[in-house]
């Protein structure tokens, strides 16, 4: 097996796509939780 450790430079990889995906996941999760809580509060208030 060839040793390729000399070609890798820590911190040199472009991670903009991963950062954008993670930010989208966090936003989706946050709004999903907010909507679920709003539905639960609505159901509690109307006595369903």
mmCIF entry with sequence, helices, sheets and N, C-alpha, C, O atoms, coordinates in Angstrom:
data_MODEL
# 
_entry.id   MODEL 
# 
_entity.id                         1 
_entity.type                       polymer 
_entity.pdbx_number_of_molecules   1 
# 
_entity_poly.entity_id                      1 
_entity_poly.type                           'polypeptide(L)' 
_entity_poly.nstd_linkage                   no 
_entity_poly.nstd_monomer                   no 
_entity_poly.pdbx_seq_one_letter_code       
;(UNK)(UNK)(UNK)(UNK)(UNK)(UNK)(UNK)(UNK)(UNK)(UNK)(UNK)(UNK)(UNK)(UNK)(UNK)(UNK)
(UNK)(UNK)(UNK)(UNK)(UNK)(UNK)(UNK)(UNK)(UNK)(UNK)(UNK)(UNK)(UNK)(UNK)(UNK)(UNK)
(UNK)(UNK)(UNK)(UNK)(UNK)(UNK)(UNK)(UNK)(UNK)(UNK)(UNK)(UNK)(UNK)(UNK)(UNK)(UNK)
;
_entity_poly.pdbx_seq_one_letter_code_can   XXXXXXXXXXXXXXXXXXXXXXXXXXXXXXXXXXXXXXXXXXXXXXXX 
_entity_poly.pdbx_strand_id                 A 
# 
loop_
_entity_poly_seq.entity_id 
_entity_poly_seq.num 
_entity_poly_seq.mon_id 
_entity_poly_seq.hetero 
1 1  UNK n 
1 2  UNK n 
1 3  UNK n 
1 4  UNK n 
1 5  UNK n 
1 6  UNK n 
1 7  UNK n 
1 8  UNK n 
1 9  UNK n 
1 10 UNK n 
1 11 UNK n 
1 12 UNK n 
1 13 UNK n 
1 14 UNK n 
1 15 UNK n 
1 16 UNK n 
1 17 UNK n 
1 18 UNK n 
1 19 UNK n 
1 20 UNK n 
1 21 UNK n 
1 22 UNK n 
1 23 UNK n 
1 24 UNK n 
1 25 UNK n 
1 26 UNK n 
1 27 UNK n 
1 28 UNK n 
1 29 UNK n 
1 30 UNK n 
1 31 UNK n 
1 32 UNK n 
1 33 UNK n 
1 34 UNK n 
1 35 UNK n 
1 36 UNK n 
1 37 UNK n 
1 38 UNK n 
1 39 UNK n 
1 40 UNK n 
1 41 UNK n 
1 42 UNK n 
1 43 UNK n 
1 44 UNK n 
1 45 UNK n 
1 46 UNK n 
1 47 UNK n 
1 48 UNK n 
# 
_struct_asym.id          A 
_struct_asym.entity_id   1 
# 
_struct_conf.conf_type_id            HELX_P 
_struct_conf.id                      HELX_P1 
_struct_conf.pdbx_PDB_helix_id       AA1 
_struct_conf.beg_label_comp_id       UNK 
_struct_conf.beg_label_asym_id       A 
_struct_conf.beg_label_seq_id        16 
_struct_conf.pdbx_beg_PDB_ins_code   ? 
_struct_conf.end_label_comp_id       UNK 
_struct_conf.end_label_asym_id       A 
_struct_conf.end_label_seq_id        46 
_struct_conf.pdbx_end_PDB_ins_code   ? 
_struct_conf.beg_auth_comp_id        UNK 
_struct_conf.beg_auth_asym_id        A 
_struct_conf.beg_auth_seq_id         16 
_struct_conf.end_auth_comp_id        UNK 
_struct_conf.end_auth_asym_id        A 
_struct_conf.end_auth_seq_id         46 
_struct_conf.pdbx_PDB_helix_class    1 
_struct_conf.details                 ? 
_struct_conf.pdbx_PDB_helix_length   31 
# 
_struct_conf_type.id          HELX_P 
_struct_conf_type.criteria    ? 
_struct_conf_type.reference   ? 
# 
loop_
_atom_site.group_PDB 
_atom_site.id 
_atom_site.type_symbol 
_atom_site.label_atom_id 
_atom_site.label_alt_id 
_atom_site.label_comp_id 
_atom_site.label_asym_id 
_atom_site.label_entity_id 
_atom_site.label_seq_id 
_atom_site.pdbx_PDB_ins_code 
_atom_site.Cartn_x 
_atom_site.Cartn_y 
_atom_site.Cartn_z 
_atom_site.occupancy 
_atom_site.B_iso_or_equiv 
_atom_site.pdbx_formal_charge 
_atom_site.auth_seq_id 
_atom_site.auth_comp_id 
_atom_site.auth_asym_id 
_atom_site.auth_atom_id 
_atom_site.pdbx_PDB_model_num 
ATOM 1   N N  . UNK A 1 1  ? 0.831   -1.175 0.000  1.00 0.00 ? 1  UNK A N  1 
ATOM 2   C CA . UNK A 1 1  ? 0.000   0.000  0.000  1.00 0.00 ? 1  UNK A CA 1 
ATOM 3   C C  . UNK A 1 1  ? 0.884   1.250  0.000  1.00 0.00 ? 1  UNK A C  1 
ATOM 4   O O  . UNK A 1 1  ? 1.890   1.314  0.706  1.00 0.00 ? 1  UNK A O  1 
ATOM 5   N N  . UNK A 1 2  ? 0.506   2.197  -0.769 1.00 0.00 ? 2  UNK A N  1 
ATOM 6   C CA . UNK A 1 2  ? 1.277   3.432  -0.838 1.00 0.00 ? 2  UNK A CA 1 
ATOM 7   C C  . UNK A 1 2  ? 0.946   4.327  0.348  1.00 0.00 ? 2  UNK A C  1 
ATOM 8   O O  . UNK A 1 2  ? -0.190  4.358  0.821  1.00 0.00 ? 2  UNK A O  1 
ATOM 9   N N  . UNK A 1 3  ? 1.949   5.049  0.819  1.00 0.00 ? 3  UNK A N  1 
ATOM 10  C CA . UNK A 1 3  ? 1.751   5.971  1.926  1.00 0.00 ? 3  UNK A CA 1 
ATOM 11  C C  . UNK A 1 3  ? 1.468   7.361  1.367  1.00 0.00 ? 3  UNK A C  1 
ATOM 12  O O  . UNK A 1 3  ? 2.331   7.965  0.730  1.00 0.00 ? 3  UNK A O  1 
ATOM 13  N N  . UNK A 1 4  ? 0.257   7.867  1.606  1.00 0.00 ? 4  UNK A N  1 
ATOM 14  C CA . UNK A 1 4  ? -0.144  9.148  1.029  1.00 0.00 ? 4  UNK A CA 1 
ATOM 15  C C  . UNK A 1 4  ? -0.280  10.243 2.083  1.00 0.00 ? 4  UNK A C  1 
ATOM 16  O O  . UNK A 1 4  ? -0.916  11.266 1.829  1.00 0.00 ? 4  UNK A O  1 
ATOM 17  N N  . UNK A 1 5  ? 0.300   10.045 3.246  1.00 0.00 ? 5  UNK A N  1 
ATOM 18  C CA . UNK A 1 5  ? 0.161   11.039 4.313  1.00 0.00 ? 5  UNK A CA 1 
ATOM 19  C C  . UNK A 1 5  ? 0.827   12.355 3.960  1.00 0.00 ? 5  UNK A C  1 
ATOM 20  O O  . UNK A 1 5  ? 0.419   13.401 4.464  1.00 0.00 ? 5  UNK A O  1 
ATOM 21  N N  . UNK A 1 6  ? 1.834   12.331 3.113  1.00 0.00 ? 6  UNK A N  1 
ATOM 22  C CA . UNK A 1 6  ? 2.534   13.570 2.766  1.00 0.00 ? 6  UNK A CA 1 
ATOM 23  C C  . UNK A 1 6  ? 1.714   14.442 1.815  1.00 0.00 ? 6  UNK A C  1 
ATOM 24  O O  . UNK A 1 6  ? 2.043   15.615 1.640  1.00 0.00 ? 6  UNK A O  1 
ATOM 25  N N  . UNK A 1 7  ? 0.644   13.901 1.187  1.00 0.00 ? 7  UNK A N  1 
ATOM 26  C CA . UNK A 1 7  ? -0.180  14.682 0.262  1.00 0.00 ? 7  UNK A CA 1 
ATOM 27  C C  . UNK A 1 7  ? -1.313  15.410 0.975  1.00 0.00 ? 7  UNK A C  1 
ATOM 28  O O  . UNK A 1 7  ? -1.840  16.389 0.448  1.00 0.00 ? 7  UNK A O  1 
ATOM 29  N N  . UNK A 1 8  ? -1.692  14.957 2.146  1.00 0.00 ? 8  UNK A N  1 
ATOM 30  C CA . UNK A 1 8  ? -2.825  15.541 2.859  1.00 0.00 ? 8  UNK A CA 1 
ATOM 31  C C  . UNK A 1 8  ? -2.370  16.711 3.715  1.00 0.00 ? 8  UNK A C  1 
ATOM 32  O O  . UNK A 1 8  ? -1.397  16.609 4.463  1.00 0.00 ? 8  UNK A O  1 
ATOM 33  N N  . UNK A 1 9  ? -3.089  17.830 3.597  1.00 0.00 ? 9  UNK A N  1 
ATOM 34  C CA . UNK A 1 9  ? -2.809  19.003 4.412  1.00 0.00 ? 9  UNK A CA 1 
ATOM 35  C C  . UNK A 1 9  ? -4.034  19.255 5.293  1.00 0.00 ? 9  UNK A C  1 
ATOM 36  O O  . UNK A 1 9  ? -5.085  19.645 4.783  1.00 0.00 ? 9  UNK A O  1 
ATOM 37  N N  . UNK A 1 10 ? -3.918  19.039 6.599  1.00 0.00 ? 10 UNK A N  1 
ATOM 38  C CA . UNK A 1 10 ? -5.057  19.249 7.492  1.00 0.00 ? 10 UNK A CA 1 
ATOM 39  C C  . UNK A 1 10 ? -5.627  20.659 7.355  1.00 0.00 ? 10 UNK A C  1 
ATOM 40  O O  . UNK A 1 10 ? -4.888  21.643 7.336  1.00 0.00 ? 10 UNK A O  1 
ATOM 41  N N  . UNK A 1 11 ? -6.954  20.738 7.259  1.00 0.00 ? 11 UNK A N  1 
ATOM 42  C CA . UNK A 1 11 ? -7.619  22.024 7.140  1.00 0.00 ? 11 UNK A CA 1 
ATOM 43  C C  . UNK A 1 11 ? -7.684  22.582 5.737  1.00 0.00 ? 11 UNK A C  1 
ATOM 44  O O  . UNK A 1 11 ? -8.138  23.710 5.547  1.00 0.00 ? 11 UNK A O  1 
ATOM 45  N N  . UNK A 1 12 ? -7.241  21.821 4.745  1.00 0.00 ? 12 UNK A N  1 
ATOM 46  C CA . UNK A 1 12 ? -7.203  22.340 3.380  1.00 0.00 ? 12 UNK A CA 1 
ATOM 47  C C  . UNK A 1 12 ? -8.419  21.930 2.544  1.00 0.00 ? 12 UNK A C  1 
ATOM 48  O O  . UNK A 1 12 ? -8.596  22.422 1.430  1.00 0.00 ? 12 UNK A O  1 
ATOM 49  N N  . UNK A 1 13 ? -9.254  21.036 3.073  1.00 0.00 ? 13 UNK A N  1 
ATOM 50  C CA . UNK A 1 13 ? -10.406 20.568 2.320  1.00 0.00 ? 13 UNK A CA 1 
ATOM 51  C C  . UNK A 1 13 ? -11.517 21.620 2.311  1.00 0.00 ? 13 UNK A C  1 
ATOM 52  O O  . UNK A 1 13 ? -11.766 22.265 3.330  1.00 0.00 ? 13 UNK A O  1 
ATOM 53  N N  . UNK A 1 14 ? -12.180 21.794 1.175  1.00 0.00 ? 14 UNK A N  1 
ATOM 54  C CA . UNK A 1 14 ? -13.298 22.726 1.066  1.00 0.00 ? 14 UNK A CA 1 
ATOM 55  C C  . UNK A 1 14 ? -14.539 22.071 1.663  1.00 0.00 ? 14 UNK A C  1 
ATOM 56  O O  . UNK A 1 14 ? -15.026 21.064 1.149  1.00 0.00 ? 14 UNK A O  1 
ATOM 57  N N  . UNK A 1 15 ? -15.044 22.643 2.740  1.00 0.00 ? 15 UNK A N  1 
ATOM 58  C CA . UNK A 1 15 ? -16.195 22.045 3.428  1.00 0.00 ? 15 UNK A CA 1 
ATOM 59  C C  . UNK A 1 15 ? -17.429 22.932 3.345  1.00 0.00 ? 15 UNK A C  1 
ATOM 60  O O  . UNK A 1 15 ? -18.339 22.786 4.161  1.00 0.00 ? 15 UNK A O  1 
ATOM 61  N N  . UNK A 1 16 ? -17.484 23.839 2.390  1.00 0.00 ? 16 UNK A N  1 
ATOM 62  C CA . UNK A 1 16 ? -18.643 24.723 2.267  1.00 0.00 ? 16 UNK A CA 1 
ATOM 63  C C  . UNK A 1 16 ? -19.934 23.946 2.022  1.00 0.00 ? 16 UNK A C  1 
ATOM 64  O O  . UNK A 1 16 ? -20.979 24.304 2.565  1.00 0.00 ? 16 UNK A O  1 
ATOM 65  N N  . UNK A 1 17 ? -19.877 22.900 1.219  1.00 0.00 ? 17 UNK A N  1 
ATOM 66  C CA . UNK A 1 17 ? -21.078 22.103 0.937  1.00 0.00 ? 17 UNK A CA 1 
ATOM 67  C C  . UNK A 1 17 ? -21.572 21.400 2.204  1.00 0.00 ? 17 UNK A C  1 
ATOM 68  O O  . UNK A 1 17 ? -22.775 21.345 2.458  1.00 0.00 ? 17 UNK A O  1 
ATOM 69  N N  . UNK A 1 18 ? -20.643 20.866 2.996  1.00 0.00 ? 18 UNK A N  1 
ATOM 70  C CA . UNK A 1 18 ? -21.033 20.209 4.237  1.00 0.00 ? 18 UNK A CA 1 
ATOM 71  C C  . UNK A 1 18 ? -21.620 21.214 5.223  1.00 0.00 ? 18 UNK A C  1 
ATOM 72  O O  . UNK A 1 18 ? -22.599 20.915 5.906  1.00 0.00 ? 18 UNK A O  1 
ATOM 73  N N  . UNK A 1 19 ? -21.023 22.410 5.299  1.00 0.00 ? 19 UNK A N  1 
ATOM 74  C CA . UNK A 1 19 ? -21.536 23.437 6.199  1.00 0.00 ? 19 UNK A CA 1 
ATOM 75  C C  . UNK A 1 19 ? -22.942 23.877 5.796  1.00 0.00 ? 19 UNK A C  1 
ATOM 76  O O  . UNK A 1 19 ? -23.803 24.082 6.650  1.00 0.00 ? 19 UNK A O  1 
ATOM 77  N N  . UNK A 1 20 ? -23.166 24.021 4.498  1.00 0.00 ? 20 UNK A N  1 
ATOM 78  C CA . UNK A 1 20 ? -24.489 24.426 4.001  1.00 0.00 ? 20 UNK A CA 1 
ATOM 79  C C  . UNK A 1 20 ? -25.522 23.339 4.291  1.00 0.00 ? 20 UNK A C  1 
ATOM 80  O O  . UNK A 1 20 ? -26.641 23.645 4.702  1.00 0.00 ? 20 UNK A O  1 
ATOM 81  N N  . UNK A 1 21 ? -25.162 22.086 4.081  1.00 0.00 ? 21 UNK A N  1 
ATOM 82  C CA . UNK A 1 21 ? -26.064 20.972 4.358  1.00 0.00 ? 21 UNK A CA 1 
ATOM 83  C C  . UNK A 1 21 ? -26.400 20.899 5.838  1.00 0.00 ? 21 UNK A C  1 
ATOM 84  O O  . UNK A 1 21 ? -27.559 20.701 6.204  1.00 0.00 ? 21 UNK A O  1 
ATOM 85  N N  . UNK A 1 22 ? -25.397 21.058 6.690  1.00 0.00 ? 22 UNK A N  1 
ATOM 86  C CA . UNK A 1 22 ? -25.619 21.003 8.131  1.00 0.00 ? 22 UNK A CA 1 
ATOM 87  C C  . UNK A 1 22 ? -26.509 22.157 8.590  1.00 0.00 ? 22 UNK A C  1 
ATOM 88  O O  . UNK A 1 22 ? -27.397 21.958 9.419  1.00 0.00 ? 22 UNK A O  1 
ATOM 89  N N  . UNK A 1 23 ? -26.283 23.352 8.064  1.00 0.00 ? 23 UNK A N  1 
ATOM 90  C CA . UNK A 1 23 ? -27.114 24.504 8.418  1.00 0.00 ? 23 UNK A CA 1 
ATOM 91  C C  . UNK A 1 23 ? -28.568 24.264 7.994  1.00 0.00 ? 23 UNK A C  1 
ATOM 92  O O  . UNK A 1 23 ? -29.493 24.622 8.724  1.00 0.00 ? 23 UNK A O  1 
ATOM 93  N N  . UNK A 1 24 ? -28.769 23.667 6.831  1.00 0.00 ? 24 UNK A N  1 
ATOM 94  C CA . UNK A 1 24 ? -30.119 23.339 6.378  1.00 0.00 ? 24 UNK A CA 1 
ATOM 95  C C  . UNK A 1 24 ? -30.774 22.302 7.275  1.00 0.00 ? 24 UNK A C  1 
ATOM 96  O O  . UNK A 1 24 ? -31.961 22.407 7.581  1.00 0.00 ? 24 UNK A O  1 
ATOM 97  N N  . UNK A 1 25 ? -30.018 21.313 7.694  1.00 0.00 ? 25 UNK A N  1 
ATOM 98  C CA . UNK A 1 25 ? -30.538 20.274 8.589  1.00 0.00 ? 25 UNK A CA 1 
ATOM 99  C C  . UNK A 1 25 ? -30.956 20.879 9.923  1.00 0.00 ? 25 UNK A C  1 
ATOM 100 O O  . UNK A 1 25 ? -32.019 20.551 10.449 1.00 0.00 ? 25 UNK A O  1 
ATOM 101 N N  . UNK A 1 26 ? -30.125 21.761 10.470 1.00 0.00 ? 26 UNK A N  1 
ATOM 102 C CA . UNK A 1 26 ? -30.436 22.401 11.749 1.00 0.00 ? 26 UNK A CA 1 
ATOM 103 C C  . UNK A 1 26 ? -31.691 23.261 11.619 1.00 0.00 ? 26 UNK A C  1 
ATOM 104 O O  . UNK A 1 26 ? -32.552 23.230 12.498 1.00 0.00 ? 26 UNK A O  1 
ATOM 105 N N  . UNK A 1 27 ? -31.806 24.024 10.535 1.00 0.00 ? 27 UNK A N  1 
ATOM 106 C CA . UNK A 1 27 ? -32.983 24.875 10.328 1.00 0.00 ? 27 UNK A CA 1 
ATOM 107 C C  . UNK A 1 27 ? -34.245 24.019 10.186 1.00 0.00 ? 27 UNK A C  1 
ATOM 108 O O  . UNK A 1 27 ? -35.278 24.338 10.775 1.00 0.00 ? 27 UNK A O  1 
ATOM 109 N N  . UNK A 1 28 ? -34.165 22.943 9.415  1.00 0.00 ? 28 UNK A N  1 
ATOM 110 C CA . UNK A 1 28 ? -35.304 22.037 9.227  1.00 0.00 ? 28 UNK A CA 1 
ATOM 111 C C  . UNK A 1 28 ? -35.732 21.433 10.558 1.00 0.00 ? 28 UNK A C  1 
ATOM 112 O O  . UNK A 1 28 ? -36.924 21.368 10.858 1.00 0.00 ? 28 UNK A O  1 
ATOM 113 N N  . UNK A 1 29 ? -34.772 20.994 11.349 1.00 0.00 ? 29 UNK A N  1 
ATOM 114 C CA . UNK A 1 29 ? -35.064 20.395 12.647 1.00 0.00 ? 29 UNK A CA 1 
ATOM 115 C C  . UNK A 1 29 ? -35.704 21.410 13.582 1.00 0.00 ? 29 UNK A C  1 
ATOM 116 O O  . UNK A 1 29 ? -36.683 21.103 14.262 1.00 0.00 ? 29 UNK A O  1 
ATOM 117 N N  . UNK A 1 30 ? -35.152 22.622 13.617 1.00 0.00 ? 30 UNK A N  1 
ATOM 118 C CA . UNK A 1 30 ? -35.685 23.671 14.488 1.00 0.00 ? 30 UNK A CA 1 
ATOM 119 C C  . UNK A 1 30 ? -37.135 23.984 14.140 1.00 0.00 ? 30 UNK A C  1 
ATOM 120 O O  . UNK A 1 30 ? -37.991 24.023 15.023 1.00 0.00 ? 30 UNK A O  1 
ATOM 121 N N  . UNK A 1 31 ? -37.414 24.206 12.862 1.00 0.00 ? 31 UNK A N  1 
ATOM 122 C CA . UNK A 1 31 ? -38.789 24.535 12.453 1.00 0.00 ? 31 UNK A CA 1 
ATOM 123 C C  . UNK A 1 31 ? -39.719 23.343 12.627 1.00 0.00 ? 31 UNK A C  1 
ATOM 124 O O  . UNK A 1 31 ? -40.895 23.523 12.941 1.00 0.00 ? 31 UNK A O  1 
ATOM 125 N N  . UNK A 1 32 ? -39.221 22.146 12.433 1.00 0.00 ? 32 UNK A N  1 
ATOM 126 C CA . UNK A 1 32 ? -40.044 20.958 12.665 1.00 0.00 ? 32 UNK A CA 1 
ATOM 127 C C  . UNK A 1 32 ? -40.476 20.845 14.112 1.00 0.00 ? 32 UNK A C  1 
ATOM 128 O O  . UNK A 1 32 ? -41.634 20.539 14.396 1.00 0.00 ? 32 UNK A O  1 
ATOM 129 N N  . UNK A 1 33 ? -39.551 21.091 15.030 1.00 0.00 ? 33 UNK A N  1 
ATOM 130 C CA . UNK A 1 33 ? -39.866 21.036 16.461 1.00 0.00 ? 33 UNK A CA 1 
ATOM 131 C C  . UNK A 1 33 ? -40.854 22.145 16.829 1.00 0.00 ? 33 UNK A C  1 
ATOM 132 O O  . UNK A 1 33 ? -41.791 21.913 17.594 1.00 0.00 ? 33 UNK A O  1 
ATOM 133 N N  . UNK A 1 34 ? -40.650 23.339 16.293 1.00 0.00 ? 34 UNK A N  1 
ATOM 134 C CA . UNK A 1 34 ? -41.566 24.457 16.569 1.00 0.00 ? 34 UNK A CA 1 
ATOM 135 C C  . UNK A 1 34 ? -42.981 24.120 16.092 1.00 0.00 ? 34 UNK A C  1 
ATOM 136 O O  . UNK A 1 34 ? -43.953 24.363 16.807 1.00 0.00 ? 34 UNK A O  1 
ATOM 137 N N  . UNK A 1 35 ? -43.092 23.570 14.902 1.00 0.00 ? 35 UNK A N  1 
ATOM 138 C CA . UNK A 1 35 ? -44.412 23.220 14.358 1.00 0.00 ? 35 UNK A CA 1 
ATOM 139 C C  . UNK A 1 35 ? -45.076 22.123 15.183 1.00 0.00 ? 35 UNK A C  1 
ATOM 140 O O  . UNK A 1 35 ? -46.276 22.185 15.449 1.00 0.00 ? 35 UNK A O  1 
ATOM 141 N N  . UNK A 1 36 ? -44.307 21.129 15.584 1.00 0.00 ? 36 UNK A N  1 
ATOM 142 C CA . UNK A 1 36 ? -44.865 20.044 16.406 1.00 0.00 ? 36 UNK A CA 1 
ATOM 143 C C  . UNK A 1 36 ? -45.368 20.590 17.738 1.00 0.00 ? 36 UNK A C  1 
ATOM 144 O O  . UNK A 1 36 ? -46.459 20.230 18.179 1.00 0.00 ? 36 UNK A O  1 
ATOM 145 N N  . UNK A 1 37 ? -44.589 21.450 18.378 1.00 0.00 ? 37 UNK A N  1 
ATOM 146 C CA . UNK A 1 37 ? -45.040 22.044 19.642 1.00 0.00 ? 37 UNK A CA 1 
ATOM 147 C C  . UNK A 1 37 ? -46.288 22.893 19.444 1.00 0.00 ? 37 UNK A C  1 
ATOM 148 O O  . UNK A 1 37 ? -47.194 22.865 20.277 1.00 0.00 ? 37 UNK A O  1 
ATOM 149 N N  . UNK A 1 38 ? -46.342 23.639 18.362 1.00 0.00 ? 38 UNK A N  1 
ATOM 150 C CA . UNK A 1 38 ? -47.524 24.461 18.088 1.00 0.00 ? 38 UNK A CA 1 
ATOM 151 C C  . UNK A 1 38 ? -48.764 23.584 17.915 1.00 0.00 ? 38 UNK A C  1 
ATOM 152 O O  . UNK A 1 38 ? -49.840 23.921 18.409 1.00 0.00 ? 38 UNK A O  1 
ATOM 153 N N  . UNK A 1 39 ? -48.613 22.474 17.224 1.00 0.00 ? 39 UNK A N  1 
ATOM 154 C CA . UNK A 1 39 ? -49.738 21.547 17.040 1.00 0.00 ? 39 UNK A CA 1 
ATOM 155 C C  . UNK A 1 39 ? -50.168 20.957 18.383 1.00 0.00 ? 39 UNK A C  1 
ATOM 156 O O  . UNK A 1 39 ? -51.361 20.859 18.666 1.00 0.00 ? 39 UNK A O  1 
ATOM 157 N N  . UNK A 1 40 ? -49.196 20.567 19.207 1.00 0.00 ? 40 UNK A N  1 
ATOM 158 C CA . UNK A 1 40 ? -49.531 20.004 20.521 1.00 0.00 ? 40 UNK A CA 1 
ATOM 159 C C  . UNK A 1 40 ? -50.232 21.025 21.408 1.00 0.00 ? 40 UNK A C  1 
ATOM 160 O O  . UNK A 1 40 ? -51.188 20.684 22.104 1.00 0.00 ? 40 UNK A O  1 
ATOM 161 N N  . UNK A 1 41 ? -49.771 22.264 21.393 1.00 0.00 ? 41 UNK A N  1 
ATOM 162 C CA . UNK A 1 41 ? -50.420 23.311 22.182 1.00 0.00 ? 41 UNK A CA 1 
ATOM 163 C C  . UNK A 1 41 ? -51.838 23.558 21.673 1.00 0.00 ? 41 UNK A C  1 
ATOM 164 O O  . UNK A 1 41 ? -52.771 23.699 22.463 1.00 0.00 ? 41 UNK A O  1 
ATOM 165 N N  . UNK A 1 42 ? -51.994 23.609 20.355 1.00 0.00 ? 42 UNK A N  1 
ATOM 166 C CA . UNK A 1 42 ? -53.333 23.793 19.773 1.00 0.00 ? 42 UNK A CA 1 
ATOM 167 C C  . UNK A 1 42 ? -54.273 22.663 20.196 1.00 0.00 ? 42 UNK A C  1 
ATOM 168 O O  . UNK A 1 42 ? -55.412 22.913 20.588 1.00 0.00 ? 42 UNK A O  1 
ATOM 169 N N  . UNK A 1 43 ? -53.798 21.437 20.116 1.00 0.00 ? 43 UNK A N  1 
ATOM 170 C CA . UNK A 1 43 ? -54.628 20.301 20.505 1.00 0.00 ? 43 UNK A CA 1 
ATOM 171 C C  . UNK A 1 43 ? -54.988 20.346 21.987 1.00 0.00 ? 43 UNK A C  1 
ATOM 172 O O  . UNK A 1 43 ? -56.097 19.972 22.369 1.00 0.00 ? 43 UNK A O  1 
ATOM 173 N N  . UNK A 1 44 ? -54.057 20.800 22.820 1.00 0.00 ? 44 UNK A N  1 
ATOM 174 C CA . UNK A 1 44 ? -54.348 20.905 24.253 1.00 0.00 ? 44 UNK A CA 1 
ATOM 175 C C  . UNK A 1 44 ? -55.383 21.995 24.522 1.00 0.00 ? 44 UNK A C  1 
ATOM 176 O O  . UNK A 1 44 ? -56.231 21.840 25.400 1.00 0.00 ? 44 UNK A O  1 
ATOM 177 N N  . UNK A 1 45 ? -55.320 23.077 23.784 1.00 0.00 ? 45 UNK A N  1 
ATOM 178 C CA . UNK A 1 45 ? -56.244 24.179 24.012 1.00 0.00 ? 45 UNK A CA 1 
ATOM 179 C C  . UNK A 1 45 ? -57.675 23.870 23.526 1.00 0.00 ? 45 UNK A C  1 
ATOM 180 O O  . UNK A 1 45 ? -58.644 24.311 24.143 1.00 0.00 ? 45 UNK A O  1 
ATOM 181 N N  . UNK A 1 46 ? -57.805 23.127 22.441 1.00 0.00 ? 46 UNK A N  1 
ATOM 182 C CA . UNK A 1 46 ? -59.138 22.812 21.940 1.00 0.00 ? 46 UNK A CA 1 
ATOM 183 C C  . UNK A 1 46 ? -59.711 21.555 22.585 1.00 0.00 ? 46 UNK A C  1 
ATOM 184 O O  . UNK A 1 46 ? -60.864 21.201 22.339 1.00 0.00 ? 46 UNK A O  1 
ATOM 185 N N  . UNK A 1 47 ? -58.920 20.887 23.399 1.00 0.00 ? 47 UNK A N  1 
ATOM 186 C CA . UNK A 1 47 ? -59.411 19.719 24.119 1.00 0.00 ? 47 UNK A CA 1 
ATOM 187 C C  . UNK A 1 47 ? -59.598 18.480 23.272 1.00 0.00 ? 47 UNK A C  1 
ATOM 188 O O  . UNK A 1 47 ? -60.478 17.664 23.547 1.00 0.00 ? 47 UNK A O  1 
ATOM 189 N N  . UNK A 1 48 ? -58.794 18.332 22.263 1.00 0.00 ? 48 UNK A N  1 
ATOM 190 C CA . UNK A 1 48 ? -58.915 17.170 21.389 1.00 0.00 ? 48 UNK A CA 1 
ATOM 191 C C  . UNK A 1 48 ? -58.370 15.930 22.049 1.00 0.00 ? 48 UNK A C  1 
ATOM 192 O O  . UNK A 1 48 ? -58.391 14.853 21.453 1.00 0.00 ? 48 UNK A O  1 
# 
